Amino acid sequence: MPRKHVLVTGLVQGVGFRYFALDEAQQTGVTGWVRNRSDGRVEIEAQGDSSVLNDFLDRIHMGPRHAYVEKVEIEEIPEVPLEPEFRMRW
């Protein structure tokens, strides 16, 4: 299964973006994690079937209502054993 490393730039901290990503991952069946970075971006690692992962990433490009997504950088990374769920990292 493909695994992606994602960096989201814009107004993405303090607007519920991590909770949005968590909810979208749970709805689509994607596993991985999300966290805020000290540089103001949100970082995500997500893994799943190609179609499911693409659906999740499309939703990440939109973000929650109060966010402004300026840029989404996506890099394919080596897959890891599937995690049981998507989680938030601190």
C-alpha contacts under 8 A as a table, 3 or more apart, distances in Angstrom:
res1	aa1	res2	aa2	distance
1	M	47	Q	6.57
1	M	48	G	5.51
1	M	49	D	5.49
1	M	50	S	7.06
1	M	79	E	6.61
2	P	47	Q	5.74
2	P	48	G	6.13
2	P	49	D	6.71
2	P	50	S	6.46
2	P	53	L	7.94
2	P	76	E	7.24
2	P	77	I	7.76
2	P	78	P	7.60
2	P	79	E	6.10
3	R	45	E	6.99
3	R	46	A	5.58
3	R	47	Q	4.20
3	R	48	G	6.85
3	R	76	E	5.98
3	R	77	I	5.62
3	R	78	P	6.35
3	R	79	E	5.14
3	R	80	V	7.86
4	K	44	I	7.91
4	K	45	E	5.58
4	K	46	A	5.37
4	K	47	Q	6.41
4	K	74	I	6.38
4	K	75	E	5.55
4	K	76	E	4.61
4	K	77	I	5.60
5	H	43	E	7.48
5	H	44	I	5.86
5	H	45	E	4.60
5	H	46	A	6.76
5	H	74	I	5.77
5	H	75	E	5.18
5	H	76	E	6.31
5	H	77	I	6.46
6	V	43	E	5.71
6	V	44	I	4.93
6	V	45	E	6.15
6	V	46	A	7.95
6	V	72	V	6.77
6	V	73	E	5.54
6	V	74	I	4.63
6	V	75	E	6.50
7	L	41	R	6.53
7	L	42	V	5.82
7	L	43	E	4.73
7	L	44	I	6.48
7	L	72	V	5.75
7	L	73	E	5.13
7	L	74	I	6.74
8	V	12	V	7.31
8	V	41	R	5.52
8	V	42	V	5.13
8	V	43	E	6.43
8	V	69	V	6.87
8	V	70	E	7.60
8	V	71	K	5.88
8	V	72	V	4.62
8	V	73	E	6.53
9	T	12	V	6.75
9	T	40	G	7.43
9	T	41	R	5.00
9	T	42	V	6.92
9	T	69	V	6.09
9	T	70	E	5.47
9	T	71	K	5.04
9	T	72	V	6.35
10	G	40	G	7.95
10	G	41	R	7.03
10	G	67	A	7.69
10	G	68	Y	5.58
10	G	69	V	4.85
10	G	70	E	4.60
10	G	71	K	6.72
11	L	15	V	7.60
11	L	67	A	5.35
11	L	68	Y	4.83
11	L	69	V	6.35
11	L	70	E	7.66
12	V	15	V	6.14
12	V	16	G	7.67
12	V	17	F	5.73
12	V	40	G	7.45
12	V	41	R	6.57
12	V	42	V	6.58
12	V	67	A	5.39
12	V	68	Y	6.50
12	V	69	V	6.75
13	Q	16	G	6.98
13	Q	17	F	6.48
13	Q	36	N	6.94
13	Q	40	G	6.54
13	Q	41	R	7.14
13	Q	42	V	7.16
13	Q	67	A	7.97
14	G	17	F	7.50
15	V	64	P	7.57
15	V	66	H	5.73
15	V	67	A	5.77
16	G	19	Y	5.35
16	G	20	F	6.11
16	G	64	P	7.01
16	G	66	H	7.95
16	G	67	A	7.87
17	F	20	F	4.91
17	F	21	A	6.14
17	F	42	V	7.89
17	F	63	G	6.56
17	F	64	P	6.12
17	F	67	A	6.99
18	R	21	A	5.06
18	R	22	L	6.11
18	R	34	V	6.20
18	R	35	R	6.62
18	R	36	N	7.57
18	R	42	V	7.55
18	R	88	M	7.20
19	Y	22	L	4.95
19	Y	23	D	6.09
20	F	23	D	5.17
20	F	24	E	6.10
20	F	63	G	7.11
20	F	64	P	6.07
21	A	24	E	5.10
21	A	25	A	6.00
21	A	34	V	7.19
21	A	60	I	6.79
21	A	63	G	7.92
22	L	25	A	5.19
22	L	26	Q	6.22
22	L	33	W	7.93
22	L	34	V	7.39
22	L	86	F	6.44
22	L	87	R	6.64
22	L	88	M	7.12
23	D	26	Q	5.16
23	D	27	Q	6.20
24	E	27	Q	5.05
24	E	28	T	6.14
24	E	56	F	6.49
24	E	59	R	7.38
25	A	28	T	5.19
25	A	29	G	5.70
25	A	30	V	4.81
25	A	31	T	6.74
25	A	56	F	6.49
25	A	86	F	6.36
26	Q	29	G	5.25
26	Q	30	V	6.51
26	Q	31	T	7.93
26	Q	85	E	7.62
26	Q	86	F	6.77
28	T	52	V	6.08
28	T	53	L	7.85
28	T	55	D	7.53
28	T	56	F	6.54
29	G	48	G	7.22
29	G	52	V	7.18
30	V	46	A	6.29
30	V	47	Q	5.69
30	V	48	G	5.09
30	V	52	V	6.98
30	V	53	L	6.45
30	V	56	F	7.42
30	V	85	E	7.55
30	V	86	F	6.64
31	T	46	A	5.65
31	T	47	Q	5.31
31	T	48	G	6.51
31	T	82	L	7.00
31	T	83	E	5.96
31	T	84	P	6.97
31	T	85	E	5.03
31	T	86	F	4.33
31	T	87	R	7.81
32	G	44	I	7.49
32	G	45	E	5.29
32	G	46	A	4.54
32	G	47	Q	6.05
32	G	83	E	6.51
32	G	85	E	6.75
32	G	86	F	4.63
32	G	87	R	6.44
33	W	44	I	5.72
33	W	45	E	5.43
33	W	46	A	6.55
33	W	86	F	5.30
33	W	87	R	4.74
33	W	88	M	5.45
33	W	89	R	6.44
34	V	42	V	7.14
34	V	43	E	5.69
34	V	44	I	4.37
34	V	45	E	6.58
34	V	86	F	7.99
34	V	87	R	6.62
34	V	88	M	5.06
34	V	89	R	5.92
35	R	42	V	5.83
35	R	43	E	5.41
35	R	44	I	6.59
35	R	88	M	6.00
35	R	89	R	5.03
35	R	90	W	6.00
36	N	40	G	6.99
36	N	41	R	6.24
36	N	42	V	4.61
36	N	43	E	6.22
36	N	90	W	7.30
37	R	40	G	5.69
37	R	41	R	5.42
37	R	42	V	5.76
37	R	43	E	6.61
38	S	41	R	7.35
46	A	53	L	7.35
46	A	86	F	7.96
47	Q	53	L	6.60
47	Q	79	E	7.29
47	Q	82	L	7.64
48	G	52	V	6.25
48	G	53	L	5.34
49	D	52	V	5.31
49	D	53	L	5.89
50	S	53	L	5.12
50	S	54	N	6.02
51	S	54	N	5.14
51	S	55	D	6.22
52	V	55	D	5.12
52	V	56	F	6.28
53	L	56	F	5.06
53	L	57	L	6.17
54	N	57	L	5.05
54	N	58	D	6.12
55	D	58	D	5.15
55	D	59	R	6.47
56	F	59	R	5.21
56	F	60	I	6.33
57	L	60	I	4.87
57	L	61	H	6.34
58	D	61	H	5.26
58	D	62	M	6.88
59	R	62	M	5.25
59	R	63	G	6.29
60	I	63	G	5.04
61	H	69	V	6.48
61	H	71	K	7.93
61	H	72	V	6.60
62	M	69	V	6.72
63	G	67	A	6.00
63	G	68	Y	7.23
63	G	69	V	6.55
64	P	67	A	5.50
69	V	72	V	7.42
83	E	86	F	7.40
